[in-house]
Amino acid sequence: MLYLIDTPLASIGERAARADDSAVVVLIQDGVELSPDLDAPLYAIESDVRARGVTLGAEITPIAYDQLLDLLESHEVRSFV
């Protein structure tokens, strides 16, 4: 399952992703400022990262929107945005 996570619902999204062994997480908008402690692939939208001037932890991979579209096409999605 693909989890889109932003700050307003971050704690709920992280909890849901933590319970899912197949979770893939994308941090979007202000969510790129988070550092979730999850055992799952973690991505962040690179344009959101640049816009907010944040530095990502080594465990988070920046991706472009076209890469997000690929993930959206290949996963069931739960949005916490």
N, C-alpha and C positions, 0 to 999 in steps of 0.2 A: 504494500500500500504506500502511496506517495502522500506525505503530509506537508502541506503548505503552512508555514508558521510565521505569524506577525506578533508584535508585542501584546496587543489587547487580550489575546486568548492563548498566549504562549504556554502558560502552566498547564492548561488543559491539553493542548496539542502535544507537549512534551510527555505528559502522562500517557496519552493514547499511543504515541510512538514507542514509548518504553515497553508497553505491553505487547507490541507487535514484533515478532522475530524477523519479519520481512520488511520492516520499515525503511523507507528512504525519505529523508527530510530536506526540504528546501526552505531556507530562511528568506523572507521577502519583505520589502519595504523596511520599516523600523526593526523588523525581526533580525536583520543582519547584525544588529548590535548585541544580540544574544550569544551566549556560549553554552549551548545545551550539553549536558553530560549524558550522551546517549551512545549506545553501542549500535550505531547504524551509519550508513553513508550520509554525510552532511554536506549540503551545498548551500551557497548564498548567491543571490542575483548580483552580478558584478557591478551593474550600473547603480544599484541601490547602495552597495558598499562604497563606491566612489562618491556618490552624492552625499553620503553621511560622513565621509572621511574616517572610516573605521579600518582597523587592521584585523584581519581574520586570524584565528588560531590555526595552527598547522593541520588540525583535523577537519577543517572546513574548506571545501573546494569551491572557488568562484566559478559561476557559469553564466553564459549569456542567455537572453530570452529564447533564442532558437533552440538551445539545449534544454531549456525548461519545457518547451513544446514537445520535444522528443520524449521526455520523461512523462508528460501528461498523456501522450498517446499510448504509452506502454504500461501504465499503471492505473489502478483504481485510485481515486483521489479523495482525500479528506482535507477540507480547508478550515484552517483556524486563523483566518485573515479578517 
